[in-house]
Amino acid sequence: MIKVTNINKSFNHGAVKVLHDLSLTIDDGQFVVILGASGSGKSTALNIMAGLERPDRGTVLYDEQDIYQLNDRALTKFRRQNVGFVWQRYYLLPHLTVAQNVKLGADLAGNRDYPAIIAAVGLTDKLNSKPYTLSGGEQQRVCLARALAKKPKVLFLDEPTGALDEETGRNALAYVLELQRALGLTMIMVTHNQNIAETANTVIKMNSGKIVGTYHNAHPKSAREIGW
Amino acid sequence: MIIRLKDLVKLLGISIVTFCAVFVCTFFLNFYWDVINLPHVPADLLPLYNAQLAMAQFTAGISGGFMAVIAVIMLLFYIRLYINQHTRELGILQAMGYSNWQIARQFWVFGGSVLLGTTLGYGCGHLIMPYIYDNLLINGLPKVAITFHPTLLVVLVILPTMLYAGLACLFAGLTLRQPVSDLFRGGVANLKVKPDRHTKARSFLREMQSKCVSTKKSLTFFVVFGVFCFAAMVQMAFSMWRQLDTSSMGLIILLIGLVLAGVCLLLALTALVNANTTNLTLMRAFGYYWSECTWAIFGGFLPWLLLGFATGTVYQYGLLTLMVNLIFRNVANMPRYTFDVPLLFITFATLLVILAIIVASYAIRLKRTTLKQAAAE
């Protein structure tokens, strides 16, 4: 369980306040969508929950362990053992092949079976291709395979379909949902696309650094059933 | 104007190298031309006199020529770097109808960094001349007045500036000869696709290490040269100081060595870190420790560092042995020169400490960088 309590964050030495007393709880195996417009603070909240950015105030507990009580090395170890990331901009290493990019994650978990994950995202034939030869959707799937190869307990996704067209985005989302349900992962996704929220167990709406609403979907839809 | 002042600031390295080259050549060649016309040299001083002239010629030729070549390589490196970083903008200009050569002509301003270095080097060379003349001139010879040689100004300042500016335009023109569509795509066509033979056997970190070196060959040169300068000039300076009793020349060599090594190593390490900022931030986000990240980015250069150090050590030993046993062989009471083993280890340890400090400073900077910021840079 992830428990976030009274998180505050500002930039430029306090001049720009991004998060105000953010508190939320996420149960294991849930798919949570954080919904909000650009500048609502959702990516900052995601980064803080993932152990990437220290908050000014507040706590982030993973099973009673406050991750921001850890020093930098221990926090790195925490990320190494617990979290995976997928970003809108992919951040693939351009000089490495698909297989080598996925090994970035796989080596951290001592996972030698990474070709199976590449196969699971449908890219076996692109194993030795460089990222710039792939389409946007394929690059996003490499990014997903890289995150899953490290066998994370929690998967964080920052606008993963933001740069994709409808068909590709829908396919990418379908892959993610399928894998999340199959592996029982806790998954936290940030998006501004309201339709994607219908696929989640829990939806948290944010505006101006605050949570303005939370609701649960009793019957989350599949990626094929939602509008775009 | 496509090249901004901000871009030119990065060329300070070329200014520093050309400064060092012209600085050394100015006082040695001026000294040579002033002293060679002395009317009467006593017979007992003739061996030392000839040795001094040979040393002035030799040092100016070797160090000046060597640094001029390095400045050329740096100039070409920066032009390529500039083009790689501004591929899309240059592609837009070409798409709008500007020819390669119209764009390439703008690169003459890169020669400005050479003008700055040579002018300052020439000026400082003249400033230090009275001190050098006092040190180099042999006791018993008449005092030599410092004469202004206009030829030196042309050969060391004006000619190099024009040559380097021309070379910059020519190289830029040749580098820009790519299809506009490739430039628009950010020059990705330049990324060579080679079959990866070691995919299964190597770990990710080993793969990163290997790619960092193979995709940044020009930086390998700067690492080798920077370490070479450090090893050669530091050991040479202290050997001259301790064994050959020539502290003033030793000091000049030490300063030039440190400046050259500093410029080359900072250039190489900064370019390497800048090229890998996103990769490093990504690796940190995924949970790689800083020591692993450092090893992945810098570790591949370790054999090159050792090569640079070994070459520099052999070079300084060879040069000092040559000076003592060949150029100064007829001079009476010439001190003996032997290889200084403790100095070798002290120099190597100092180099490692300096590199560790530089890498640690980058680590502090990168720890504060988020992935979004890194990608935006």
Interface residues (C-beta under 8 A of the other chain):
Chain A: S43 N47 A50 L52 E53 D72 R73 T76 K77 F78 R79 R80 Q81 V83 G84 F85 W87 R89 Y91 L93 P94 H95 L96 T97 A99 Q100 K103 L104 G105 A106 D107 L108 N128 K130 Y132 T133 K150
Chain B: V188 L191 V193 P195 D196 T199 S203 F204 L205 E207 M208 K211 T215 T278 N279 L282 M283 R284 A285 F286 G287 Y288 Y289 W290 K367 T370 L371 K372 A375
